[in-house]
Amino acid sequence: MRTIQGIDILSSATLDADRVSRPFEVSHCIYGAIHLVWSGTPTGVFRVQASNDAVPAGTDPNALAYADLTWIDIDTEAVSGAAGSKIFRITDMGFRWIALQYDSTSGTGSATTATFFAKGFGSR
């Protein structure tokens, strides 16, 4: 079994505006988790999102931007003006891409930890 160990996807991002991670290709993964810790007094919603869009012809998959794909929420966590943490558990990954998005409403703070872990098969 192949593991993806601790990819930093949004750590140190300020939460005074909307933020997105880059897309991560997970078609070879079965299970995963995003460990998220935030500080300060942000108010908004964290969204774990997935996409099954194909990579446009001639595009390096590692160079894709969030805006290049169509996203669907698979889990959310509302943040209401206080520091906190969450582990998003992602099972049965039947999709090609995953990303983390923060939709800011007000307040300030930062994502002190936003780390992706996964297990699966394959050589990617």
Secondary structure, DSSP 4 states (H G I P E B T S, - for coil): -EEEEEEESSTTEESSS-EEPPPEE-TTEEEEEEEEEEEE--EEEEEEEEE-PPPPTT--GGG--GGGS--EEEEEEEEESS-EEEEEEE-S--SSEEEEEEEEEE--EEEEEEEEEEEE-S--
